[in-house]
Amino acid sequence: MRPAENIEKLIKNLSDKTSDKMDERVRKNMLQALAESEKPSALPWPNIRKIITKNPTTKLAAAVIVTAAVLLINIWDKSIPATYALEQTIKANHTVRYLHIKNFDSSHNETEQFWLEFDESGQPVNARMEFARTPDGPKVSVLNQDTGHVWFKAKNLLITVKDRDDIVAKHILMMVEQFDPKLMVERLHEAEKKHKVKLEITEPSSRSEPILVTVIYALKNGKSSRRDVLTVDPATKLITKRESYHLINGEYQLHGLQEFLKYNKVIDPKIFTIDAPDDVILIDQTIQEIGLSKGDLSDKEIAVQVARQFFEALIIKDYAEAGRLCEGMPANWVKQQFGKTNFLSIISVEEPTPHPDPATRFLCVPCEIEVETEGVRSTKKFVPNIRPVYSDPDRWTIGGGIP
């Protein structure tokens, strides 16, 4: 039944019960006012008031009827969910201080996890990221204020770096922003305005069920090659899940899944520490300057210099200097790795070439070195992998081994 029909019924019932106070003329005036209110009008409510208040005898009854009408409309409105708008999620996400994210990637069938703590301006103050696969193998990265810790599990290596100029924080933000629900919805909002995506919003009949937002990306050959489905909590307007589908062989198949957990639930401080094995190799780059300064050299020139100076240090058995050029590795570790070989001279250092995996950012520098092992001289080839220091890109270091 329409709200107007409810009000009309109420008017008739009220007039029947108050016949001694409301004559037939008053009842007709009220029904006429209601009829006028249902006509199209730019200002419907003022028109109703004007019609009702023309007759002074209707004022008291009008107050009763208007009050009843408001109550009926409110009750009727509560049975229908409010229309969801993307702006509601954008606003809700600006209040997020703590967040736990689980990310599943179908390409390697493994789950990665992220824990984030933000300050009032939205900048990360603490973060923990567990990566299942990277060019350096599985690793855990933790950011505490201006200090970063990176645990390379496969190498059993734990590096502590000072976050100069917020480089680590920016790097972490760059990695997690693809999963940040706040940035996600803001981008979608702008993309929709520019007609780069189409949003289809499905609102449930029950308030306890989630709102679904389907994101259809730009068309290719008449079809969208990708679409996302966002699950939105109807109460908080926060995204709880994002499913990514890619078009493969004519069908949309699940490519990735992110779950956004524990919004604004304080995260245990222990999460933002690394519990590495007792035998982990510790490298503290906050107390030493590692690698070489690039200065005005090109990328290839600085890579050659790092390789050359590393082998020169091994020739004179300066393992501390060799370690400083190799991500700051401890001198005893360098000695353990290279001390059994007597490095005699550098025969050649060839032009660097990019690593087969661009994600590593390495330049590979082929080197030929004269060595002596157990009294036997020979020529041995090495290919150090050289790249910018993680927290200071103006300095270059050997990383990822020296095959």
ABEGO torsion letter per residue (X at the ends): XBAAAAAAAAAAAAAAAAAAABBAAAAAAAAAAAAAAABBBABAAAAAAAAAAABAAAAAAAAAAAAAAAAAAAAAAAABBBBBBAAAAAAAAAABABBBBBBBBAAAGBBBBBBBBBBAAGBBABBBBBBABBAAEBBBBBBBEABBBBBBAAAGBBBBBBBBGGAAAAAAAAAAAAABAAAAAAAAAAAAAAGABBBBBBBBABAABBBBBBBBBBBBGGBBABBBBBBBBAAAGBBABBBBBBBBGGBBBBABBBBBBGBGBBBBAAAABBBBBAABBBBBAAABBBEBBAEABBAAAAAAAAAAAAAAAAAAGBAAAAAAABGGBBAAAAAAAAAABBBABBABBBBBBBBABAAAGBBBBBBBBBBBBGGBBBBBBBBBBBBBBAABAABBBBBGEBX
